[in-house]
């Protein structure tokens, strides 16, 4: 099994754990991602393990790190964006273009973790979760692992005008990552199952699934474009796009619970 990193809210502040046991208190993910891969791997292997990590989980991203996102990487996403938009040709072109769509999603301190509330905008009539594989990238842009992400989106706002994308994608409670990070090579992520289940009043209101093999672009390709002219000295998190898109007849409501499962790694968040 891949090594598994989690971040916890201890009385002394946030603390990282490896495979369920605390790492030394001075372990900082951003500093670890700045190390060459071989050195980083050796550091973890030699790290002293402490007590069982039983404090509540935090989002596995540090306050100074950033989450970015890729758009229109699945055919189903392209078709859904075309249906919602008055500028459908924009999405047709970006799906087949050499350059992918990339956009900023959240500072680390804005990201919600497992069990924490996500939000829908009060000025949007159509709001959906977007279940996504999220890459953990080191300072050189190499893939070190993955986690589960929810790119909560206001589709009615983006559909009105593609230039409204930042408002549709970036607001309080619009980004969730967790519960932890599986440290593994990119090749192991090529065909992972992704399942979305939205629970309303105790029953499933919407469910869908896809696989990461349906992503049109290579994972290394997406990471390469993100790092092409932009430095991330402490690494970065990159959402890779969604292949599960609820139709126009479904919108999130306060009280819903969103569950995203990627190969047994489960991120669950109530909707505020």
HELIX and SHEET records of a PDB file:
HELIX    1   1 UNK A   29  UNK A   34  1                                   6    
HELIX    2   2 UNK A   37  UNK A   46  1                                  10    
HELIX    3   3 UNK A   75  UNK A   84  1                                  10    
HELIX    4   4 UNK A   88  UNK A   96  1                                   9    
HELIX    5   5 UNK A  108  UNK A  110  5                                   3    
HELIX    6   6 UNK A  155  UNK A  160  1                                   6    
HELIX    7   7 UNK A  162  UNK A  164  5                                   3    
HELIX    8   8 UNK A  165  UNK A  169  1                                   5    
HELIX    9   9 UNK A  186  UNK A  189  5                                   4    
HELIX   10  10 UNK A  212  UNK A  214  5                                   3    
HELIX   11  11 UNK A  219  UNK A  226  1                                   8    
SHEET    1   A 4 UNK A  21  UNK A  22  0                                        
SHEET    2   A 4 UNK A  13  UNK A  18 -1                                        
SHEET    3   A 4 UNK A   3  UNK A  10 -1                                        
SHEET    4   A 4 UNK A  57  UNK A  58 -1                                        
SHEET    1   B 9 UNK A  21  UNK A  22  0                                        
SHEET    2   B 9 UNK A  13  UNK A  18 -1                                        
SHEET    3   B 9 UNK A   3  UNK A  10 -1                                        
SHEET    4   B 9 UNK A 175  UNK A 183 -1                                        
SHEET    5   B 9 UNK A 143  UNK A 151 -1                                        
SHEET    6   B 9 UNK A 131  UNK A 137 -1                                        
SHEET    7   B 9 UNK A 236  UNK A 239 -1                                        
SHEET    8   B 9 UNK A  66  UNK A  71  1                                        
SHEET    9   B 9 UNK A 101  UNK A 107 -1                                        
SHEET    1   C 2 UNK A 127  UNK A 128  0                                        
SHEET    2   C 2 UNK A 153  UNK A 154 -1                                        
SHEET    1   D 4 UNK A 203  UNK A 211  0                                        
SHEET    2   D 4 UNK A 193  UNK A 200 -1                                        
SHEET    3   D 4 UNK A 257  UNK A 262 -1                                        
SHEET    4   D 4 UNK A 265  UNK A 270 -1                                        
END                                                                             
